[in-house]
């Protein structure tokens, strides 16, 4: 079973975690920032009420969460660069 309601999915993050980390690192350009993204994704997964919002494909959902977190991170970084007067942004 590959759903967020499956307790084993969140208990065994090791197989998926390196792939999530690579995805985040490629997007934000930093392994350290990607680690934060992956941790935030797992926190979101723990907070999901699967009884109310069932998620059939947890792996795809986790990648979408990391992707969206990376986009948010890049947007915030871009806004900060503009606020600081960085012309390259």
N, C-alpha and C positions, 0 to 999 in steps of 0.2 A: 504494500500500500504506500502511496506517495502523496499523502495529504497532511495538512497542518494539524488535523485532529489526531493523527497517528503519533502517539508519544515517542515512538522510536525515531521518527524523523528529526525532531529537535534534539533528542538525546544523542544522536550520532551525526553531528554536523561535519565531521572530518572529511568524508568523501566530496562534499559539495563546497566546502569552505575555500580550498585553493582555487577552484574555478571562479567563485564569486570574487575572490581577492584579485585575481588576474583581470577580470572584467572591470572592476573598480579602478585598479591601478592604471589600466590602459586609458580609461576615461579621464581621470584626474591628473595623471602623470606623476603620482607619488605613491609609493608602497605604504608609507605611514598613514596617509590620508585614506587610502583604500581600506586599511585595517579598521579605521573608524567607521567607514561606510558599512562594512560587513557586520561589525558589531551592532550598529544601529539597525540593520536589516533583521538580525536575529532578535533584537529587542522588539521590533515591530511584529515579528512572527509570534512571539510569546504573548503579545497583547491582543492578537486577533481572536475574536469570538467566532469560532468555526461553527457553532450551533446557529448563529444568526447569519453569518457570511461564509458559506462553505467554499473551500478552495480545493478543487479537484487535483490540480497539478502544482504541488508545493514547490518543486524545483523551478518551474517557469515563473511562479509568483515571486520567489526569492530573487531571481535574476532581474525581474521587473522592478522590484523594490530597490535593489542596488543601483540599477540604471537611473531610476528617478532620484535617488539620493545623490548620485554623482552629478546629475544635471542641476539639482538645487545647489550643490556645493560650487559648481562652476559659475552659476549665476551670481551667487553671493560674492565669490572671488572677483568676478567681473565688476560688480557694483562697487566693491571696496577699492578696486584699482582706479575706477573713474573718480570716486570720491577723493582719493589720494592724489589725483592729478596725473596719473600715469597715462601718457598719451598713447602707449602701445596697446592699451586695452581697447 
